[in-house]
Amino acid sequence: MSRDLILMSSELKDKLSTIPSDPGVYFFKDKKDSIIYIGKAKCLKKRVRSYFNKKKHDIKTSVLIKHIADIDILIVKNEAEALITESNLIKVHKPRYNVFLKDDKTFPYIKISNEKFPKVEIIRFKHFNKDDHLYFGPYTRSRDLRKIVKLLHKVFPLKTCNDKSKESCFCGFCLSDYNISEIKYEEIINHVISFLKGKTDGVLTYLNSEMKRLSEKMEFEKAATLRDQISLIRDFYKTENHIKTDEKNRDFIGICIEDSVGVVTMIKYRNSKLISKQSYEVNIGENDDMALIGFIKQYYISTMDIPKEILIQESIINQEKLNKWMNALGKKTPKVIVPKIGEKKSKIDLCVKNSKLQISRIMLTKKKRKEYVSKMVSSLQKDLLMEVPPRRIEGFDNSNIQGKYPVSSMVCFIDGKPRKSEYRKFKIKNVKGIDDFASMKEVVLRRYKRVLKEQLPLPDLIVIDGGKGQLSSSKDALDSLGLAFIPIIGIAKKMEEVFKPNISEPQNISKTSPGLMLLKRVRDESHRFAIQFHRQIREKGMLQ
């Protein structure tokens, strides 16, 4: 195991263990949650782990690894899409440790010009801008792309020359055996568009018939060439994205819900380029659909970046209602689409897949937190010789002035930290005069009668602010309820001595023990809370 993997935080190790083997893009972040590096991978799991498994790296990578505090990933359809996405995101985020020469990288597109007899050609540019032409891409395998376009010109009589040029031309259009009308040429261009969208059956049928004809004529060399062209087309369309490129801004939103945990993943496309991926944990109510509707409303109320289209996985939001809501906000209204098939549906599925991955990480983190026991709690378990760690501690204290306005408090600590939402206040009802022992018994009895009645969680340890007398009274209350199995201790104020029931001598606990420090915190917090409540009651009584 490498030194980098040994020094890695447990949280980072957990994330590494959840990375899938899909193709995608990975993000390394620093302590400030800023993206410091973006990379692509055919297999995310192998690529990301390679940073931490190797014993030796170059200087730049070694420095990068030292600054990695978090890892995020985006799953995509294939390696080609990962390459394009990586390039786009590097241009947007400009991470510190990426080579910025990548910003100059361009990808080829196929352009079908908008003219009387359109041309089909390959062009390159960094920024896709709206114009009257039709574009397909971007593509990553430029060499094969040139072969495909060359093949198109062989199969179809496409025009390459300029009408105004007086030079002789040898393009398929000019060398055609028959005159091609504008209507006929439009039909040819439609075949080309279908081919570029991945609908290759018509072209492949034509090429197969030609190959068979050439074979029958014993022209095996030409037939073999066609065979290679057919294989090229089939292989090319397995990896590339053949979708019509347009300028529409789109947000793809996919939600996944498991065990009351919901995650929404949003992938943003601007001018046909993937510019960002974000995952959000959402609150889940009785209706799962409301979680996504709530997210859409909450997100778009806080942004001015409204896309033309919002694509979601299910019809859970009415377009008319969204129109009214967006109009009320004074914002442009996007069109809500629920794709059922095709490339857009694939992107929604990727959003859902990324949400599932994020949920698995959240569940793993929650499980780790549940299993984690703090140093203070572990120390207290050893100090009191308890069978289980006291993860839930409830502490009690009384407060009064010469028997007037008597009150009690209960505080709750979970995993060594105060849980204020579970604090409780009590007015003493049945005790007259100054009787701290009876007051403590009354409060403990009332508290755990209600706990049993409402089936609330029982504490792992009860802490009483006081000595043997208060402890004994509280123990009697527990026994009367059949709760003698709950550990209970008393902590005296003067000597910070800890007592157990039926043991006259205090427990032998080191004054520097983290466990004793936790008991003192519980005792002091219950004392503070009791005094605060007593003052409130006393001030009200004096005003009456």
N, C-alpha and C positions, 0 to 999 in steps of 0.2 A: 504494500500500500504506500502511495506517495505521501510526502510530507504535507502537500497541499490538502489532501483528503483528510488527513489526521487533524489538521488545524481548522478545518471547516466547521462552522456552527452546525448544531443539530438540526436547526430549521432548514438550512441550506441542503443538508444531507437528505432530509425528508423530501424536499422538492426534487432533488436528483432522482430519488427512488420512484417518483410518480411520472417522470418524463416518458412519453410513449415512443415507439419506434417509427412513427409516421414522419413523412417529409414536412418541413416547415421552417420557420424563422425563430431564432432565439434571441433574447434580450438580456444582457448583463446590466445590472443596476448597482449604484453605489449606496452608501449609507443615507444619502439625501434623496433616494428614490429616483435619481436621474439616470437616464440610459447612457451607459458609457461604451457599449459595444453592441452591434447588431450583426448576426451571422445567419447563414442559411445551412441547411443540412438535408441530405437524402434520408438519413436516419437520425432524428433528433437525439435519441437516447445515447447512441455511440458518440456522436460529435460533441455533445455538451460534456459528457463524462470524460472525454479525452483530455479536456483542459486540466482535470484534477487527477487523472490516473498516471499521466506521464511524469517521469522523474526529472526530465530536463526540458526547459523551454528556452526560446530566445528571450532577449532582455525585455522587449516590448510586451510579450505575452506574460512573462513573470510578473511584471509591474501591474498588468491588467488583472491578473488573478488575485493579487493582494487587495485590490479595491472592489472585488465582487462581493456585494452584500445580499443580493437577491437575484433570482432568475425568473424570467417570464418567457412563455413560448406562444407561438401562433401556428396552429396546424393548418396546412394547405393541402391542395389536391395532389400535387406532384412536384418533382424536383424543379421543373421548368418554372412553375408558378412561384416556388420558393425563391428562385434566382431573381425574378422580376420584382417580387415583393420586397426582398432585401434591398435591392437598389433603390426603390421608391422610398422606403422608410429611412434609409441612410440620408437621402436628400432632404427629407423632412426634419429629422431629429439631429443630424450632424453629430453623431457620437464622438467622444474624445479620442477613442482608441481605434476608430475605423480609418482606413486610408482614404483621404478625401478625394483622391484621383477618381474614385468610383463615382463621384458626382458627375463626371464628364461622360460616363458610359451611356451610350444610346442603344436602343433596341430597334430592330427592323420591323416595319409595318408593310402590309400590302395595301396599296392605294388603288382604288378604282375611280378614275377621274370623272368629273361631272361635265360631259360634253356630248356632242352629237354621236360620236363613235368613241366611247370611253376606252381609255388605256388601262392596262393592268401592269403595275410596276412596283418595285421595292423601293421604299424610302426610309430614311432614318431621321429622327429628331428626338430631342430630350423632353420637350414639353408639348403635349398633345393639345392643340387648340382647335376650336370649332371652325369649320369652313364647309363648303358645299360638296366636298368629295366624300367618298365612302372609304373607311379604313377597317382593316382587320389586323389584330395583333394586340400587344407586341409579342414577338416570337423570340426564342432564345437560340435555336439551332439554325443560324443564318446560312450555313453551307447547304443544308438540306432544303431550306426555304428557297434558295436560288434554283435548286433542282426542280422543286415543285412548280415554281413560276415558269421555268423553262418547259416543263412538261405541259403546263396549261397552254402555252403558246404552240406546242406541238399538236395537242389534241384539238384545240379550238382555233379558228382563224382570227386571232386577235390583232388589232391594229397597234402599231408602235410608232408609226411615222406621223409627221405633222402635215396637215392638209396643204399648208402654204408652201411647203418644201417642194422644189422642182426636181430634187435628186431622185434617182430610181430607188425603189424600196423592195426588200425581199421578205417583208413580214407576211404572216399567214393571211392577213386581210387582203393585201395587194396581190399575192400569188394564188389566191383562191380560184378554182376552176369556174366559179359562177359569181355573178354579181350579188353582193350581200346588201340587202335593203336595211334601212334603219330599224324596221320592225324585227327582221330576222336577227340583226346584231343585238338588239335588246334581249331577244330570247337566248342568245349565246351568253350574254353577260349574266342573265339570271341563272344559267347553268353554272357559271363560274362562281357566283355568289353562293349557290347551294353547296358547291364543292368546298368552298372556303369555310362554310359553316359546319363542315364535317359530314355533309350528306354526299358521300362519295360513291354510292351504289351505282348511279347512272354512269359515271366516268369509268368505274371499275368494270361494269358490264361491257361497256364499249371496248375497253382495252383487252379484256378477256376474249371477246369475239375476234378482235384484230389479231391477237396472239394465236388463236386457233386457226385463223385464215392463213397466217404466215407459215405456221407449222405444216399445214396441208400443202402449201406451195413449196415446201422444203427450204424455206428461208429461215433456218434455225437461228442464225445470228441475230436477225431483227426480232425474232420471237423472244429470244433470251433477253434482249434489251427491254422489251415490253414487260417481261416477267419481273425483271429487276425494278422497273418503274412501279409496277403494282405493289411489290414488297415495300418499296420506299414510301408509297402513299399510306399503306396500312400501318407501318411502323411509326411514321411521322404523326399520324392522327391518334396514336395511343398516348402520346406525351404532351402535345401542344394544346393550347387553349384556342379553339377556333370560334371566336365570338365576334360579332360585329362591335367595333369600338365606337362608342359615342361619347358625348360630352356630359351626359346626365350625371348629377351627383346623387349617390345612393347610400343609404344606411341599411345594412343587413343586421337584423336583430334576432338572436336565438336564445331561448330560455330553457334551463334544465332544472328540475326540482327533484330532490331526493331527501327523504327523512327530514322534512320541514326546513331544508336548506335550499334556497333558490339562488341561481346565478344567471345573470343576463350577460351575454357577450355581444358587443356591437363592433362591427367591422365597417369602416368608412371608406367609400370610394369617391374620389373627387377627380373629375376629368378622366375617368376610366382607370385611375391608379389607386391602389390600396395605400392609404396614408396613415391609418392608425387602427389599432385593435385595443379595446378596453373591456375588462370584465368587472361586473358590479354584483355584489351580494345584495339581495333584496329581501324584504320582509314578506313572509308567506302567511296569508290569512286562511280563512275557510275556503275561499275561492281562489284557486291557483291562477286563473285567467286575470284576476284583478291585480296580481303582482306585476304582470307585464304591462297592463294598461296604466297602472300607477307609475311604473318606470318611465314609460313613454311620455306621460304628462309631466312628470317631475323633471325629466332630462331636457325636454325641448322648451320648457318655460325658462330654463337657466342658460340657454345658448342662443346666439344669433345665427349659428351655422345650421340652417334648415335645408335639408336636401330636397330634391324634386320628388324622390320616391323613398318610402320606408317599406322594406320588405320583411315580413314576419312569417312565422311558421304556421300559424293558425288564424282563422277568421274570428278574432276575439274583440276587435274594435271596429265600430261602424264608421264608414267614411263620412257620413253626414254629421255624426256627433263630433268627429275630429275637426271637421271644417268649422263648425260653430265654435268649438273651443279655441282653435287657432285664430279665428277671426276676432274673438273676444280679447285675445292677447295682442291683436294688431300685428300678427305675423303671417307670412305666406303659408299656404296650406300644402303640405306634401301629399302625394298620392300613396295610399296604403295598398300594398300588393301582397297576395299570398301565392307564391309560385308553387306549382304542383309538379312540374317536370323541368328539365333543362339545366342550363348553367346557373341560373339564379337559385333554383332549388338546391343545387349542389353547394352553393355558398351559404345558404341558410343551414344546411346540414353540417357544414364546417363550424358555423357559429355554435350550434348545439353541441358538437363534439368538443369544442374548446370550453364550453360551459361545464360539460361533464368532467373534464380534466380538472377544472378549477374547483369543482365540488369535491372531488376526491382529495385534493390538497387541503381544503378547508376541513373535511371530515378527519383527515389524518392529524391535522394540527389540533383539533378539538380533542381527539383521542389522546394525543400526547399530553395536552394540558390536564385532562382528566386523570391520567396516570401519574402526572408529575406531583411530587410532594415536596414542599419547600423545606429548606434547611431547618427553619424554626419549628415546623410541625414535626419533622422527623426527630429533632432533638427532644421536643416535649414528649413524644411517644416513648423515647428511651428513658427520660427522667422519671416519668410516672409509671414505667413498666406496663404500658398499655399493649393490648393485642393488636389493635389497628391504629393507624395514625389519626389523630383528632382533627380531621379536616373541617368539620363544622363544630364550632365552639359557641356556646351561648353563655353570656355573663350577666349577673344580676347585682343590683345595689339599691339601697334604700336612701331616702333623704327626707328630713323634716326639721323643724325648729321647735324644740320643747313639745313635741307631740302634735304640733299644729301643721296642717297641710301636708300630711304624710303621703309620699309617692314612692314608686319604685320604677326602675328601668330595666330593660333587657336589651343587650346589644348582641349582634351576631358577627362572628368572624368566619370566613370561609377561605381555606388554604392560606391562613395567616393574614388575611386582609379583611377590613371591615366591610360588611354588606349592609349599608344604611337603609336600604329598602326593607330590610327585615327587622329593624329596630322596633321595639314596642314600649309603650308607656302604660303605667298602671296607677290608678288612685286606690289607696288602701281603704277598704270598705268595712271590714269586720273587726278591726283592731282599734281599741280606745286607748288613748294615752301613748306613752313611750314604751314600745315593746318591739325592739328590732327583730327578735327571734320570731315572734308570731307574724310580723309583717312579711318576713322573708318566706315563711311557710305558706302564707296565704297567696303570695304572688306566684311561687313555684307551682302550687296546686292549681291555680287558675290557668296559668300558662299551659301546662301539659294536659289538663282536662280538654282544653280547646284543641291542642295538637292532635290528641287521640280522636276527638270528635270529627275534626275536619281532615284527618289522615294526612297531616303535614309531616315533613321530614323531621325525624328525631335527631338531636345533637349527638356527636361522638364524645363530647365532654361538656359538663356544666361547671362554670366557675362562679363561686360565691365570694363577694367582697365582704370578708369578715373572718372571724376565727372559728373555734370549735362549736360555739353555741349556734351561730347562724348556719353552719354546715350541718349540724345535727338536725335542726328544724327542717331544713330543705330536704335532707335525706328521708325524713319521716313522710314528707309530702310525696316524694317519688315512690316510696314503698307502698303507700296507700293506693296508688294508681297502678301498681304492678310494674313499675319501671325501675326496679332495683338494679337492673343490669346496666343502666346508663352510668358511666363513671362520673363522679362529682367530687370536686375539691374546693377548699376554701383558702384564700390567700389573705393573710393578715397584713395590715398597713405598716406597722412599726418595724418589724424585723424582716419583712418580705418573706415570712415563713409560709410554707404550703402544707396544708393538712388534708389527710384522707379520713373518711368516716371510720370510727371505731379504732383509730390509732392515735394514741396520746402524743407521741413524739412527731415533730414536723419531718417532712421528707428531706433527705440529704441531697439537695440540688445545689450545684455550683452557682455562685452569685454571677458568674460570667456566662452562664449557659444561655444559648439562644432560646431554648424552651422557656426559661424563667422570664426572659425579656418579653416573650409573647404573652405569657400570663399577666404580666404587669400592664401590658398594653390593653388587654381585655379589661382588666380591673379598672384602670384609669379612665378608659372610654365609658364604661358603665357608670362610673362615678360622675364624670362630666355630664353625661346625658341625664342622669337623675337630678343633679343640681339644676340644670337648665330647665327641666320640666317643673321642678319645685318652685323656681323663681316665677315662672309663668303663672302657676296656680296661685301663688302668694300675692302677686300683683293684682290679679283679678279679684281675689278675696278682699284686698284692702280697698279696692275701688267700689265695692258693693256697699 
